[in-house]
């Protein structure tokens, strides 16, 4: 994959994580604990995927 592709995927994961965080906070404020927990778990997954993709891009560019 090209560097542009990795960067695009990173941005997508970051946006998904941010959107999930905002929705989780909104659900938490509306006292829907079970729904907000799902959003926070998805936020953690998205941030992990972002970090993994960033690591892969940085590691690929050094070789």
Buried (B, 14 or more C-beta within 10 A) or exposed (E): EEEEEBEEBBEBBBEBBEBBBEBBBEBBEEEBEEBBEBBBEBBEBBBEBBEEBBEBBEEEEEE
